[in-house]
Amino acid sequence: MGRYTFRLPDIGEGIAEAEIVAWHVKIGDMVEEDGRVADMMTDKATVEMESPVSGKVIEVAGAEGDVIAIGSPLVVIEVEGEGNERDGKGGRPAAAPAPAPEETAAKEPAAVPAPEPAFEPAPAPVAEKSPAPAPAPAPTPSPAPVPARAMGHTRVMASPAVRKRAADLGIDLGEVRPAEDGRIRHSDLDAFLSYNAAGGFQPAGLKGKDEQVRVIGLRRRIAENMAASKRQIPHFAYVEEFDVTALEETRAQLNEGRGDRPKLTMLPFLIAAICKLMPRYPMLNAHYDDEAGVVTRYGSVHLGMAAQTPAGLMVPVIRDAQDRNLWQLASEISRLARAARDGSAKSTELSGSTITLTSLGPMGGVATTPVINRPEVAIIGPNRIVERPMFVRDAGGVERIEKRKTMNISMSCDHRVVDGWDAASFAQDLKKLIEAPALILAG
C-alpha cells in the first residue's frame, strides 16, 4: 500500500489560497477516482475538488472554515501500489502507514493485558495498620418541600418528572386534582392546563437548544463585506412613495399577451427606468476607490441584483442592462436568480456590478435602509406594494378619494460621493417614470 498526497491545485489566476467550505469525505472513507473530496472557496467562486485516485482517506487538511495555500496537502489517500508520497526530496516512497488500531489489536499476543478502561480507576492501596473506623454515613438530604393542598394540607404524591414539569410551568401541585389513587400524573397536568389556559399556565413556546454555528464560506465573506461597508462608507438613506397603480395596470396588460415570453414583474420596469436616468446621474452609477481617492463613473449599467440563496446572499449581475428591453430583462432576471440558487452561476456573473437593486418582494416592509455593495456608491430597494385611499385630481381638477396601489422605494448612498440633493432629484425623476409607465416604454 502507498500514500497519495493530493495537493490543492492552482484554481484561478492570482489565487494564493482557498477556504474549505465543505468536506465530502472524512478519515476512513473510501473515495473513487473523480469523486468529490471538498468544496473550496476563493475570492471569485466556489470550486469542487475531485480525487485524482481511488483509495482510503487517511488524512485531511483541516476543518471547514480553514484556509490553506495553493500547493498545500488537501487530503492524503491510501492507494494500491507506491502512491506519490516520497521522502520530501523525490526519493524512495514513504514508510507504510501505521496499521489501524483494530489491526494492531488483532496481531498482539493474547498474553498482553488490555489497558484498564478509563472509567474504572484502580482501587486505592489498603494501609497495613489497623483499619480506621468506618466513616459515619452521610446525612440523608431532606426531601424537597412539597406543596400542600389548600384544603386539608395533605401530602402531594408525584414523580420527579411531574414535579419538574409543574415547576417549569409555575403550577402549584396542590391545586391539581389527581384522577386516581391520589398520585398526580402527566395526564392530570394536561387536564389542569386545558381547563386553566386562561390562568397563564400554557407555555409560550418550545424550548430550543443552545448551539454555536461557525461562520465560514460565503456567510463569512458576506459578514466581512457588510462590516467593511458600514465601517468605511458614510451611508445616508432616502425614501419616497410611488403610486404604482398605472404601472401595475400596464404590467397586467403586457402579461396577458406575452405568449411564451417570461412573465413581467415590477423589477424589469424599475431597472429600465433606472437605466434611463443614469446618463443624467452618473455619480450614482460609479465605484469609489477610497485608497486612491478616485471615483470611476461607468457609461454602461451593470446592475447587481441582490438574491437570497440557500448558501447566503449573492449579487448576480445583469450586464449592459441599458441595452435590454423589458422582456429581455425579465428573462435575464429569471436566469441569474436560478443560477444563483442552484450554485451554477459563474464568477463573472457574480462580480462587476456598478449599482445594485435589492428587493424582498412581498416581504419588503414599509421602508428599508440597505447596505451599499462596496465599491459601489448607491443601492436601491423597492418595498412592498400596498393599497390605500389617496386624494386624486380628475381631469377637471376636482379632488376625490380613490383606492390606489403605492410602494415606497428606499435608497442608500455614499455621502462621500453622492450629495443628498442628487439622490433626492434622482428619486423624484424616477417617481415620474414609474407613475407614468408610458415614458419608460417610449424611446
C-alpha positions in Angstrom: 0.0 0.0 0.0 1.2 3.5 -0.7 0.2 7.1 0.2 -1.0 9.6 -2.4 -1.0 13.2 -1.3 -3.5 15.3 -3.2 -2.3 19.0 -3.1 -4.6 21.9 -3.6 -4.1 22.8 -7.3 -3.9 26.3 -8.9 -7.6 27.1 -9.3 -7.5 30.6 -10.7 -5.2 33.3 -11.8 -3.8 35.2 -8.9 -5.3 32.9 -6.3 -2.9 32.2 -3.5 -5.2 30.4 -1.0 -8.7 29.0 -0.7 -11.1 28.3 2.2 -12.5 24.9 2.9 -16.3 25.4 2.9 -17.4 21.7 2.8 -15.9 18.3 3.1 -17.5 15.4 1.2 -15.2 12.8 2.8 -13.8 12.1 6.2 -10.9 10.0 7.5 -11.6 6.3 6.9 -13.9 6.9 3.9 -13.3 5.2 0.6 -13.1 7.6 -2.3 -13.3 6.8 -6.0 -11.3 8.5 -8.7 -13.0 11.7 -9.7 -15.1 11.5 -6.6 -15.9 14.8 -4.8 -13.5 15.5 -1.9 -14.2 19.1 -0.8 -15.6 22.4 -1.9 -13.1 25.3 -1.8 -14.0 29.0 -1.9 -11.7 31.6 -3.4 -12.4 35.4 -3.8 -14.1 34.6 -7.1 -16.0 31.4 -6.8 -16.6 28.0 -5.1 -14.7 25.1 -6.8 -15.3 21.4 -6.3 -12.2 19.4 -5.7 -12.2 15.8 -7.2 -9.9 13.0 -6.2 -7.4 12.0 -8.8 -7.1 8.4 -7.4 -9.2 5.8 -5.7 -8.4 4.7 -2.2 -8.9 5.3 1.5 -8.8 8.8 3.1 -6.2 8.7 5.9 -5.6 12.5 6.4 -7.4 15.7 5.7 -6.1 19.3 5.7 -8.3 20.8 8.3 -11.8 21.7 9.3 -14.5 23.6 7.4 -13.6 27.3 7.5 -9.8 26.8 7.5 -7.8 28.5 4.8 -5.0 26.6 3.0 -2.4 27.8 0.5 -2.3 26.6 -3.1 0.1 23.6 -3.3 -0.6 22.5 0.3 -1.8 19.0 1.0 -5.6 18.8 0.9 -6.0 15.0 1.5 -3.8 12.0 1.9 -5.2 8.8 0.3 -4.0 5.3 0.9 -3.8 3.6 -2.5 -2.7 0.3 -4.1 1.0 0.5 -5.1 3.5 3.1 -4.2 1.4 6.2 -4.5 3.2 9.5 -4.9 4.4 10.5 -1.4 8.2 10.5 -1.2 10.7 11.3 1.5 10.4 15.0 0.7 13.2 15.1 -1.9 11.8 12.8 -4.6 13.5 9.7 -3.1 12.0 6.4 -2.0 8.4 6.1 -1.1 7.5 7.0 2.5 7.2 4.2 5.0 3.9 2.4 5.1 1.4 4.0 7.4 0.9 2.5 10.8 -1.7 -0.2 10.9 -5.2 0.7 12.0 -5.9 0.2 15.7 -8.1 -2.8 15.2 -5.4 -4.5 13.1 -2.8 -3.9 15.8 -5.1 -5.4 18.4 -5.6 -8.4 16.2 -1.9 -9.1 15.9 -0.9 -8.6 19.6 -0.3 -11.8 21.6 -3.2 -12.8 23.8 -0.9 -12.6 26.9 -0.6 -8.8 26.6 -3.1 -7.4 29.0 -5.5 -4.8 27.7 -5.2 -1.4 29.3 -7.6 -0.6 32.1 -10.7 1.3 31.0 -10.6 5.0 31.9 -13.8 4.7 33.7 -12.6 2.0 36.2 -9.9 3.6 38.4 -7.6 1.3 40.2 -8.6 0.8 43.9 -6.7 2.8 46.5 -4.0 0.9 48.3 -5.0 -0.6 51.7 -3.0 0.6 54.7 -1.2 -2.1 56.6 -2.0 -0.8 60.0 -5.3 -1.5 61.7 -8.3 -0.3 59.7 -9.7 3.1 60.5 -13.2 3.2 61.9 -15.8 3.3 59.2 -16.8 6.9 58.4 -20.2 8.0 59.6 -22.8 7.7 56.9 -23.5 10.9 55.1 -26.7 12.6 56.3 -29.6 11.8 54.0 -30.7 15.0 52.3 -34.1 16.1 53.5 -36.7 15.7 50.8 -37.7 18.8 48.9 -40.7 20.5 50.3 -43.9 19.6 48.6 -46.8 22.0 48.3 -49.7 21.1 50.5 -53.3 21.1 49.2 -55.2 24.3 50.0 -57.9 22.2 51.7 -56.6 19.7 54.3 -52.8 20.2 53.9 -52.2 16.7 52.7 -49.0 15.4 51.1 -48.9 15.6 47.3 -47.7 12.4 45.6 -46.0 12.9 42.2 -42.9 11.6 40.3 -39.8 13.8 40.0 -40.6 14.3 36.3 -44.1 15.5 37.0 -42.7 17.8 39.8 -40.2 19.3 37.4 -42.7 19.9 34.7 -45.0 21.6 37.1 -42.2 23.8 38.4 -41.3 24.8 34.8 -44.9 25.7 34.2 -45.2 27.6 37.5 -48.0 25.2 38.7 -48.6 24.5 42.4 -49.3 20.8 42.5 -51.5 21.4 45.5 -54.0 22.9 43.0 -54.0 19.8 40.7 -56.6 17.1 41.3 -55.4 13.6 40.6 -57.6 11.3 38.6 -56.9 8.1 40.6 -55.1 6.8 43.7 -54.1 10.2 44.9 -50.9 10.4 42.7 -50.6 13.2 40.2 -49.5 12.1 36.7 -48.7 14.0 33.5 -52.3 13.4 32.3 -53.5 15.3 35.3 -51.3 18.2 34.5 -52.6 18.1 30.9 -56.2 18.2 32.2 -55.3 21.1 34.5 -53.7 23.1 31.7 -56.7 22.5 29.4 -59.1 23.9 31.9 -56.8 26.7 33.2 -55.2 28.0 30.0 -56.5 31.5 30.8 -54.5 31.4 34.0 -51.3 31.7 32.1 -50.1 28.1 32.6 -49.8 27.2 28.9 -46.2 27.6 27.8 -45.5 30.4 25.4 -43.4 28.2 23.2 -41.0 25.2 22.9 -37.5 25.5 24.5 -34.7 25.1 21.9 -31.1 24.2 22.5 -28.1 26.4 22.5 -25.7 25.9 19.6 -22.7 27.5 18.1 -22.6 27.9 14.3 -19.2 28.6 12.7 -19.3 31.5 10.2 -17.5 30.2 7.2 -17.5 30.3 3.4 -19.9 32.7 1.7 -21.5 33.7 5.0 -18.1 34.9 6.3 -17.5 36.8 3.1 -20.9 38.5 3.4 -20.2 39.4 7.0 -16.8 40.9 6.1 -18.1 42.9 3.2 -21.1 44.2 5.1 -18.9 45.2 8.1 -16.4 46.9 5.8 -19.2 48.7 4.0 -20.8 50.1 7.2 -17.4 50.9 8.7 -15.9 52.8 5.8 -18.9 54.3 4.0 -21.0 57.1 5.5 -24.4 55.9 4.4 -27.4 58.1 4.1 -30.9 56.9 3.3 -33.7 58.5 1.2 -37.3 57.0 0.9 -40.0 58.2 -1.4 -43.6 57.0 -2.0 -44.6 55.9 -5.5 -48.1 55.5 -6.9 -47.7 52.3 -9.0 -51.4 51.9 -9.9 -50.8 52.7 -13.6 -47.7 50.6 -13.8 -49.5 47.6 -12.4 -52.3 48.0 -14.9 -49.7 48.3 -17.8 -47.9 45.2 -16.5 -51.1 43.2 -16.3 -51.9 44.2 -19.9 -48.5 43.2 -21.2 -48.6 39.9 -19.4 -52.0 39.0 -20.9 -50.4 38.8 -24.4 -46.9 37.7 -23.5 -47.1 34.3 -25.2 -44.1 32.2 -24.4 -42.2 35.2 -23.1 -41.4 35.4 -19.3 -43.9 37.0 -17.0 -43.2 40.6 -16.2 -42.7 41.6 -12.6 -42.1 45.0 -11.2 -38.3 44.7 -11.4 -37.9 45.0 -15.2 -39.8 48.2 -15.2 -37.8 49.6 -12.3 -34.5 48.5 -14.0 -35.5 50.1 -17.3 -36.4 53.4 -15.5 -33.1 53.4 -13.6 -31.1 52.8 -16.9 -33.0 55.7 -18.5 -31.9 58.1 -15.7 -28.3 57.0 -15.3 -26.8 59.3 -18.1 -28.3 62.3 -16.1 -27.0 61.0 -12.7 -23.6 59.4 -13.5 -22.4 59.8 -9.9 -24.9 57.0 -8.8 -23.5 54.5 -11.4 -20.0 54.6 -10.1 -17.3 53.0 -7.9 -15.2 54.8 -5.3 -11.7 53.7 -4.6 -11.1 55.4 -1.3 -7.5 54.4 -1.1 -6.6 56.1 -4.4 -9.3 58.8 -4.0 -10.7 58.1 -7.4 -14.4 57.9 -8.5 -15.0 55.8 -11.7 -18.2 56.7 -13.5 -19.5 54.0 -15.8 -21.2 54.5 -19.1 -22.8 51.0 -19.0 -25.2 49.9 -16.3 -24.1 46.6 -14.9 -26.9 46.1 -12.5 -26.4 43.9 -9.5 -29.4 42.0 -8.2 -29.2 41.0 -4.6 -30.7 37.5 -4.3 -31.2 35.3 -1.3 -30.0 31.7 -1.9 -29.6 28.6 0.3 -25.9 29.5 0.6 -26.5 33.1 1.6 -26.8 36.5 -0.1 -25.5 36.7 -3.7 -25.4 39.5 -6.2 -25.7 38.2 -9.8 -25.1 40.9 -12.4 -27.2 41.9 -15.4 -24.5 43.1 -17.9 -25.3 46.1 -20.0 -28.8 46.4 -18.6 -29.4 49.6 -20.6 -29.3 47.6 -23.9 -32.2 45.2 -23.0 -35.9 45.6 -23.3 -38.5 44.6 -20.7 -38.8 41.0 -21.8 -35.0 40.5 -22.1 -34.6 42.0 -18.6 -37.3 39.6 -17.2 -35.6 36.6 -18.9 -32.1 37.6 -17.5 -33.5 38.2 -14.0 -35.0 34.7 -14.0 -31.9 33.0 -15.4 -29.5 34.7 -13.0 -31.7 34.1 -10.0 -32.0 30.4 -10.9 -28.2 30.1 -11.4 -27.5 31.8 -8.0 -29.9 29.4 -6.2 -28.6 26.2 -7.7 -24.9 27.2 -7.5 -24.3 27.2 -11.2 -23.6 31.0 -11.6 -20.1 31.7 -13.0 -17.7 34.0 -11.1 -18.1 36.6 -14.0 -21.8 36.6 -13.3 -21.3 37.4 -9.6 -18.9 40.4 -9.9 -18.5 43.7 -11.6 -21.8 45.4 -10.7 -21.9 49.2 -10.9 -25.2 49.8 -8.9 -27.3 47.3 -7.0 -31.0 46.7 -6.7 -32.3 44.8 -3.7 -35.8 43.6 -3.2 -37.6 41.4 -0.6 -40.7 41.2 -2.8 -44.0 40.8 -0.8 -41.9 40.9 2.5 -40.3 44.3 1.6 -41.8 46.1 4.5 -42.7 49.8 4.6 -39.1 51.0 4.2 -35.6 49.7 4.3 -32.0 51.0 4.7 -30.0 48.7 2.5 -26.2 48.4 2.9 -24.2 49.6 -0.1 -22.3 46.9 -2.0 -18.8 48.2 -2.0 -17.1 49.7 -4.0 -20.4 50.9 -5.4 -21.9 54.2 -4.1 -25.6 53.5 -4.3 -28.2 50.8 -3.7 -31.9 50.9 -4.5 -34.6 48.9 -2.6 -38.3 48.7 -3.7 -40.6 47.8 -0.8 -44.0 46.1 -0.5 -46.9 47.3 -2.7 -50.0 48.2 -0.5 -53.4 49.6 -1.3 -54.7 52.6 0.5 -57.0 55.6 -0.1 -55.5 58.7 -1.7 -56.7 62.1 -3.0 -56.7 62.1 -6.8 -57.5 65.0 -9.1 -59.7 64.3 -12.1 -59.5 66.0 -15.5 -61.5 69.0 -14.2 -59.1 69.5 -11.3 -61.6 68.2 -8.7 -60.1 66.0 -5.9 -61.7 62.7 -5.0 -60.7 59.8 -2.9 -59.6 56.6 -4.7 -58.1 53.3 -3.8 -54.5 53.3 -5.2 -51.5 51.0 -5.1 -48.5 52.5 -3.6 -44.9 51.4 -3.0 -42.0 53.1 -1.1 -38.6 53.0 -2.8 -35.6 53.3 -0.5 -32.1 54.4 -1.4 -28.8 54.3 0.4 -26.0 56.4 -0.9 -22.3 57.0 -0.1 -22.2 60.6 1.2 -18.6 61.0 0.2 -19.6 60.8 -3.5 -23.4 61.4 -3.7 -24.9 64.6 -2.3 -28.4 64.5 -0.7 -29.7 66.8 -3.4 -28.6 64.5 -6.2 -30.2 61.5 -4.5 -33.5 63.3 -4.0 -33.5 64.6 -7.6 -32.9 61.1 -8.9 -35.7 59.7 -6.7 -38.2 62.4 -8.0 -37.3 61.7 -11.6 -37.7 58.0 -11.0 -41.1 58.7 -9.5 -42.2 60.4 -12.7 -41.2 57.5 -14.8 -42.8 54.9 -12.5 -46.1 56.8 -12.2 -46.3 57.3 -16.0 -45.0 53.9 -17.4 -45.6 55.0 -21.0 -42.4 57.2 -20.5 -40.5 54.0 -19.7 -41.6 52.3 -22.9 -41.0 55.4 -25.1 -37.7 55.5 -26.9 
